[in-house]
Amino acid sequence: MAVQLESNVLDKVNSWLNGNYDIDTKAEIQDLIDNEKTTELTDAFYKDLEFGTGGLRGLIGIGSNRMNRYTIGAATQGLANYLNKTFAGEMIKVAIAYDSRIKSDEFSRITADIFSANGIKVYLFESLRPTPELSFAIRLLGCHSGVVVTASHNPKEYNGYKAYWVDGSQVVAPHDKNIIDEVNAITSVDDINFDGDDSLIEIVGKNVDEKYLDQLLSLSISKDAISRQKALKIVYTPIHGTGITLVPQLLQRMGFENVTVIEEQAEPQGNGQFPTVVYPNPEETEAMSMAMEKAREIDADLIMGTDPDSDRVGIGAKNQHGELQLLNGNQTASLLIYYLLNAWKDAGKLTGTQFVCKTIVTTDLIDRMAEAYGVKCYNTLTGFKYIAQVIREKEGIEQFIGGGEESYGYLIGDAVRDKDAIASCGMIAELTAYAKDKGLSLFDMLMEIYKQFGFYYEGLISLTKKGKSGADEIQQMMADFRTSPPKTLAGSEVIRMDDYKALTTTDLRTGNREEIPSGEMGIEPSNVLQFFTADGTKFTCRPSGTEPKIKFYVGVRAALESNEDFDAVYDSLKQKVKSIGEELGLQ
């Protein structure tokens, strides 16, 4: 072999060249060798894909660190082995869905074949469906597990594999680690049984759709406001994803009569190529640009866009100057929780046993609002599976109202156990109608929240570090922050450090250290650091579990006395976030 590779990479490359892999895969590996593509080979083979906050996810291609029939196969065989051991003697059932990405349909069929080959009953969706519907279907059909093939909002070159458990939530400890152990125990491609049993595969579709839509309709609170505001102008884009299957139907059934769908982005095109966007991510302004343009044309009240698997939604509305503006995930989560808290209060349903839930990097404004309404707010690690864990642990004891995370994922009610952009679109449209019924825009409502509870602003600094060298750099950055915490941020003393890897919270003024409770409530060891200053600023460092990135979250706050002060306070908070990034050398 002409190329120089590290021993662990060389061993994996040889195992693929000499193993029972298909001829095209071997030819592609050999071509990389012949052309001395050392970096490409290293990145493709230096590790195995692992379950992170979103499951299995990576670039499509050959290699143990890529999404292909063999890594999908190993993951599924490992999951099948674990299911057969965990539920021995039962008729095990799983549900499988997929989105509009490259090879999603192919990967889903491979997954179905492997499960069925291992004696497991499979409910396979007939065509692409949203991730939250998969979560719902697991509970509806009495499944023990489920899989959705998707890379969520990642670039088109990616695909992924999310594993779900019996309650419809993504797999959490100890099951995730146990499944990894089962996958790692597969030492040869020959351990994977690809020969499916068609008698164990049942195709599902419209029957599940109808029950899911009925459940979403039951969440509606302000039916009278919708009736009065049925002409509300809504622009919606599925960004070539699964949202087209259900969002327009849901809005129509709720009573909204003036919904404009962006036709150029209405159907999946080009086998996951997402031809009209760079990234199919509603967090990106570019991905929402067509919807914004149409909204300006028709003078819309609300813009909504969902990502390919419809677990995230981005929204836009007119600001106080009458200009269309996209809201960030923290703002949308705050609006949703504020609306739900008010609606539950007005209905006399707040009894002291309700709760909302969010992640530790999501705005603390939600904590403040929940406290004011006498509702508990639980904070979890990043990843909606942890919010689902809290819902599961509190089931029958406390009642879940809603929850969310800053990365544009929200959940209303507990019938689904993952972030649900379909339900969120319905509820966002409803709260917009509710606000308009009171003479307010969404932005007016947001300013009312800020005046009442404080103006909370959150900035995100995201650094991409690709490949093995990038992964090493990210780990070094975390080590440096852990051993040398910043002394001040924007002139305010850093007084506390929470280390979720060590599960300790440290008073940096006294050196006193206490344990962070783990094992429940969505907390377990994780490579996350949080720093808190005397003036209430919060700074979080977290390597992404699904992308080659390290993310820095900066949360700041100030008082907002009047609507007229909004621009000045907003600018000062943005400048404060920018200055923190600059002083830490992140911008």
Secondary structure, DSSP 4 states (H G I P E B T S, - for coil): --S---HHHHHHHHHHHHSS--HHHHHHHHHHHHTT-HHHHHHHHSS----BTTBEEEEBSSSTTSBSHHHHHHHHHHHHHHHHHHTTTS--EEEEEE-SSTTHHHHHHHHHHHHHHTT-EEEEESS---HHHHHHHHHHTT-SEEEEE--TTS-TTEEEEEEE-TTSSBP-TTHHHHHHHHHHT--SGGGS-----GGGEEEE-HHHHHHHHHHHHTT---HHHHHHTTT--EEEE-TTSGGGGTHHHHHHHHT---EEE-GGGSS--TTTT-TT-SS--TTSTGGGHHHHHHHHHHT-SEEEEE-TTSS-EEEEEE-TTS-EEEE-HHHHHHHHHHHHHHHHHHTT---S-EEEEEETTS-THHHHHHHHTT-EEEEE-SSHHHHHHHHHHHTTTSEEEEEEETTTEEEESSSS-S--HHHHHHHHHHHHHHHHHTT--HHHHHHHHHHHH-EEEEEEEEEE--HHHHHHHHHHHHHHHHHS--SEETTEEEEEEEETTTTEEEETTT--EEEPP-SSTT----S-EEEEETTS-EEEEEE-SSSSEEEEEEEEEE----GGGHHHHHHHHHHHHHHHHHHTT--
